[in-house]
Amino acid sequence: MHGGLRFGCAVAAGLLPFLLGCGSPQDSLNRQPVSGSVTLKGQPLDRGSISLETQNSAQGTSGGAVIENGEFSISRQRGLPPGSYTVRIYSPDPTTLGWPAGEAPGESRREPQERVPAAWNTKSAQTVVVEDGGENRFDLAIP
């Protein structure tokens, strides 16, 4: 009888992950992978960042990624729920990122110069729509 109890416990322990949904949490947000390309004045944007801000404040989920060699990608794990998003792209001019001679880092009041027009970042009205099961690839051309 003692062996039967041990066997029963082993079977119950083996079935537990299946009874609990295989041990992995369900994605209640229905996140979708998102990717795309970014060009600036007809050339792939060498580096920068993209932010996709939800237009549905009740949803409360936004995302972003690094842009490298004109491409960006957000995995499903960090992806975005279906809906409309405001696009903001930033890429500071690398020649303006340093600090003036004689000043320690953090002392300078000099701001890096942004290469991307304000219509694509601080004053953006650019939008994309993430679709459930869609390709969700966005090719963005900044004039």
N, C-alpha and C positions, 0 to 999 in steps of 0.2 A: 504494500500500500504506500509505503514511503517513496518508492520509485515512481509510482503513478502520480503522486502529488508533484514530484520534481518534473516529470514529463509534462503535466498539465501547466505548470508555471512556465516552462520553457516555450510551450506552444502559445500561451497567452502573451508572453513577452515578444515572441516573434510576430504576432499579429497586431500588436499595439501600434506600430507606425502606420499600418494600413487603416486601422480604425480611426486614427487621428489625422488622416489626410496625408499619409506618407511622410509625415514629419516636416513638411515645408509649408510655410504660410501662403495663403492665396493672395494674389495681388488685387486688393479691393479697388485700386485706382485704375485698373486696366491700362497700365503703362505701355506705351508704344516706343519702339526704337526710332530715333530721328537722326538723319544725316543730311549732308549737302555740301555744296561748294559756295565759295564767296570770291567774287572778282571785284577789284577796285580799278576803275578806269581801264577795263578790258583785260587786266592781268590778274592771275591768282593772288589773293592776299597772302603774303608770306607768313605773317603771324598776327595774332589778335585774339579776341574772344567774342563769343556770341552769347547773348542772354535771350531766352524765350520766356516772356512774362505772361502768365495767364490773364485773360480778359474776363474770367469768371472768378470773382473774389471769393465766392462760396467754395470753389474748388481748391483754391489756395496752393496750387502746385505749379512751380516754375522750374526752369532748368537752364543749363548752360554748358558750354564746352570751349575748349581751346581750338583756335583755328591755326592749322599748320599747313603750309604749302597749298593754301586755297581750299582745304577740306576740314570738315568737322563731323563728329559722330557722338551720339548719346546712346548708350546701350539700353536695352529693355529694362534692366535693373534700375537704372537711374532715369528711365524714359519719362515721357509726358502722357497724361491721360488725353483722350480725344477732346478737342476743343480749339478755340481761337487763341492765338498768342501774338503779342507785340514783340517784334524783333529789334534787338539793340546790338550793334556791332561796334567794337572799340579796337583801335590799333594805333597806339602812340608812335610817333616818329622816333625811331631809335637814336637819332642824332641829338634829340633833346632830352634823353633820359638821365644823363649824368648830372652831377652837381658842379657848380662853379668852383674854380680853384680857390683854395683858402677857406672853404666852408666845409664843415663836417656834414655827413649825411643827416638829414632831418632839419638842418638849419635853413636850407634854401627855401625860398618862397616861390621858386620857379616851377611852373607846371609844365609837364611834357606836352608837346603840341600833338593834337589828335589829327590823324590822317583821314579818318572817315568823317564825312559831313554830318552835322548835327541832325539832319533829317533821317539819319540811320542810327542814331544813338540817343542823345539827350532830348531831342524833339521828334523821336520816331513815331511815324504813323504807319510803318511797314508791318504787315501782319502775315501769318501763315496759319493754316488750319491742319491740325493733326487729326487723322482719320483712324478709326478702329479697323485694324487689319490692312490699312493702306501702306503704300511704299514709304510715305513720309520722308521723301528726299526733296530738299529745297535747294534750288540753284539760285543764288542771290547775286544780282549784278548791281554794284554801286557805281553810279556815274562819276 
